[in-house]
Amino acid sequence: MSSVITLPADTNPARLQRDRQESVSPATSKATRNPKATARYLLLKRASVRPTPALYFKDLTAIAGDSVIANPRIACRRVNVHYGAKHAIRNLTLDIGRHEVLALIGPSGCGKTTFLRCLNRMNDTIDGCRVTGEIHIDGRNICHDGIDVVPLRALVGMVFQKPNPFPKSIYDNVAFGPRLHGLASTPAELDQIVESSLRSAGLWDEVKDGLGQMGTSLSGGQQQRLCIARAISVNPEVILMDEPCSALDPIATAVIEQLIDELRQRYTIVIVTHSLSQAARVSQRVAYFHLGCLIEVGSTDVIFQNPRHKLTEDYITGRFG
């Protein structure tokens, strides 16, 4: 499979050639007065790419490793995302397996969250956002115009960076989705769903005697687990997590990470994280993004110990980020 990955518009040959010339000898050139030019050139040099307007990956599958797998839960093909004139995701092809945790890593603004929001069409809520390509979940193309996003977002639950419980009781936070989707025919059945969801989120024993208290009164870690219980309550197949521990302390983070490992037995989980150590702890596979491109995807051990691409290696080892 062949693919062309285009760099941003401001990375043009004339400018890069000028930056290259200016940065050859900082002591005698304008680079001392243009540190941004020097930084741009050194970054490109470190990444082992030529200063041209496009990177030609002769075989993106070879670079991306196991981006295409057998019997995936989610299959993405030639996905592109534009915010107006900005090309945020570039020709992405990626499969996500059943009962695995896939961690999305990369520098800020590289497209991780944009891609995550493609998986339940949350990007539909952003004016000027346009998504092309195909995303299949269990064989069904969710990008089709006829897809109802309400049941889709039940099928593909999402947990956000900052805990966002509804201003309702703990019980009503978890019961909201089942009520909306008609999943319980009796109050007793709804009670069972609420208890089961809170147990799955590791929260039941902490709140069972106070289900009527406000969800917003819980600690940050408890609120995040309440949001996970809320996502679980509508029987999803996939759970998306956008930096779910970034606002939590180390103890609460450890609880969430243990929960992620347990939930993997029943769900496919895709997590965005800026913590490489967290990605190493919780995931089975890792996908590295850079400038809207999927650069490399593979098993967690391979990505962290023997990455195939220089950009991945430089990011993992802290040369940039």
Residue pairs with C-beta under 8 A, 6 or more apart in sequence:
1 59
1 60
1 61
1 93
2 57
2 58
2 59
2 60
3 57
3 60
3 91
3 93
4 54
4 55
4 56
4 57
4 91
5 54
5 55
5 56
5 57
5 60
5 90
5 91
5 293
6 53
6 54
6 55
6 87
6 90
7 53
7 54
7 55
7 291
8 87
8 291
11 51
11 53
12 53
13 51
13 52
13 53
16 40
16 41
16 44
16 51
16 52
17 51
18 37
19 34
19 37
19 38
19 40
19 41
19 51
20 41
20 51
21 29
22 29
22 30
22 31
22 34
22 37
22 38
22 41
23 29
23 31
23 37
23 38
23 41
23 42
24 31
25 31
26 32
26 38
30 37
31 37
31 38
41 51
43 320
44 50
44 51
46 310
46 314
46 319
46 320
47 310
47 311
47 314
48 310
49 55
55 293
57 63
60 67
60 93
61 67
61 68
61 93
62 308
63 295
63 296
63 308
63 309
64 93
64 94
64 294
64 295
64 296
64 297
64 298
65 296
65 297
65 298
65 299
65 302
65 308
66 285
66 297
66 298
66 299
67 93
67 94
67 95
67 287
67 294
67 297
68 93
68 94
68 95
69 95
69 97
71 97
71 98
72 95
72 96
72 97
72 98
73 96
73 97
73 98
73 137
73 138
73 237
73 238
73 268
74 95
74 96
74 119
74 135
74 136
74 137
74 238
74 268
74 270
75 95
75 96
75 134
75 135
75 136
76 92
76 93
76 94
76 95
76 96
76 118
76 133
76 134
76 135
76 136
77 93
77 133
77 134
77 135
77 136
78 91
78 92
78 93
78 132
78 133
78 134
79 89
79 91
79 92
79 93
79 94
79 115
79 118
79 131
79 132
79 133
79 134
79 135
80 87
80 89
80 90
80 91
80 92
80 131
80 132
80 133
81 87
81 88
81 89
81 111
81 114
81 115
81 118
81 123
81 129
81 130
81 131
81 132
81 292
82 88
82 129
82 130
83 126
83 128
83 129
84 128
87 292
88 111
88 114
88 292
89 111
89 114
89 115
89 118
89 292
90 291
90 292
90 293
91 133
91 293
92 115
92 133
92 293
92 294
93 294
94 287
94 294
94 297
96 102
96 268
96 270
97 268
97 284
97 285
98 268
99 264
99 265
99 266
99 267
99 268
100 264
100 268
100 269
100 283
100 284
100 285
101 260
101 261
101 264
101 269
101 270
101 271
101 282
101 283
101 284
101 285
102 268
102 269
102 270
102 271
102 283
102 284
102 285
102 286
102 287
103 271
103 272
103 273
103 278
103 279
103 282
103 283
103 285
103 286
103 287
103 300
104 112
104 115
104 116
104 270
104 271
104 272
104 273
104 286
104 287
104 289
105 112
105 273
105 274
105 276
105 279
105 286
105 287
105 288
105 289
105 315
106 112
106 288
106 289
106 290
106 295
106 315
107 290
107 315
107 320
107 321
108 274
110 289
110 290
110 291
110 292
111 289
111 291
111 292
111 293
112 272
112 289
113 242
113 272
114 123
114 292
115 289
116 158
116 240
116 242
116 270
116 272
117 123
118 131
118 135
119 135
119 137
119 142
119 156
119 238
119 240
119 270
120 142
120 149
120 152
120 153
120 155
120 156
120 157
120 158
120 238
120 240
121 131
121 142
121 143
121 147
121 149
121 152
121 153
122 153
122 158
123 129
123 131
124 149
131 143
132 143
133 143
134 141
134 143
135 141
135 142
135 143
136 142
137 155
137 156
137 237
137 238
138 237
140 147
141 147
142 152
151 181
154 177
154 181
154 234
154 235
154 236
155 236
155 237
155 238
156 236
156 237
156 238
156 239
156 240
157 231
157 232
157 234
157 236
157 238
157 239
157 240
158 231
158 239
158 240
158 241
158 242
159 224
159 227
159 228
159 231
159 239
159 240
159 241
159 242
159 244
160 227
160 242
160 244
161 242
161 243
161 244
161 246
161 247
162 247
163 220
163 223
163 224
163 226
163 227
163 247
164 227
165 173
165 215
165 216
165 218
165 223
165 226
165 227
165 230
166 172
166 173
166 176
166 215
167 214
167 215
167 216
168 176
168 214
168 215
169 211
169 212
169 213
169 214
169 215
170 198
170 207
170 210
170 211
170 212
170 213
170 214
170 215
170 218
170 226
171 194
171 211
171 212
173 215
173 226
173 229
173 230
174 193
174 194
174 197
174 198
174 226
174 229
174 230
174 233
175 184
175 190
175 193
175 194
175 233
176 230
177 183
177 230
177 231
177 233
177 234
178 184
178 190
178 193
178 194
178 233
178 234
179 190
180 234
181 234
183 193
183 233
183 234
183 235
184 190
184 192
184 193
193 233
194 211
194 233
195 204
195 208
197 229
197 230
197 232
197 233
198 204
198 207
198 208
198 226
198 229
200 229
200 232
200 262
200 263
201 225
201 226
201 228
201 229
201 232
201 259
202 225
202 255
202 258
202 259
202 262
203 222
203 225
203 226
203 229
206 222
207 213
207 218
207 222
207 226
215 223
215 226
216 223
218 226
219 252
220 247
220 248
220 249
220 252
221 248
221 249
221 251
221 252
221 253
221 255
221 256
224 244
224 245
224 247
224 248
224 252
224 256
225 255
225 256
225 259
228 239
228 244
228 256
228 259
228 263
231 239
232 239
232 263
236 267
237 267
237 268
238 267
238 268
238 269
238 270
239 263
239 267
239 268
239 269
239 270
240 269
240 270
240 271
241 260
241 269
241 270
241 271
241 272
242 271
242 272
243 272
243 273
243 274
244 256
244 271
245 252
245 253
245 256
245 257
245 273
245 275
245 278
246 274
248 256
253 278
257 278
257 281
257 282
260 269
260 271
260 282
261 282
263 269
264 284
271 279
271 282
271 283
273 279
276 304
276 316
279 286
279 300
280 300
280 304
283 300
284 299
284 300
285 297
285 298
285 299
285 300
285 303
286 297
286 298
286 299
286 300
286 303
286 304
287 294
287 296
287 297
288 294
288 295
288 296
288 297
288 303
288 307
288 309
288 311
288 312
288 315
289 295
290 311
290 315
295 309
295 311
295 312
296 303
296 307
296 308
296 309
296 311
296 312
297 303
298 307
298 308
302 308
303 312
303 316
304 316
307 313
307 316
314 320
315 321
